């Protein structure tokens, strides 16, 4: 799962989407505001983030809201922490 996570995070547009979702849950229309990308391109980025487990979606009536999945972020942080918590060579 971490391979998909890191691959998804490699793209600046997807990182911006995550930044926006860190403030509140948003619809695709709200997420697309201010981006110079098409709706199909935004949909592709959202699907990539969902496949990586970084975002989830829920339907409310006819709207779909996207939100961060913090458990995947916690897993990635644990991965990095493991390397920062090792003893230095003597």
RAVEN-V632470 format. One line per field, one symbol per residue. ss: DSSP state (~ for helix, > for strand, _ for the rest). Layout:
BEGIN
ss: ???
END
This chain:
BEGIN
ss: _~~~~~~~~__~~~~~~~~~~____>>~~~~~______~~~~~~~~~~~~~___>>>>>>__>>>>>>_~~~~~~~~~~~~~~~______
END
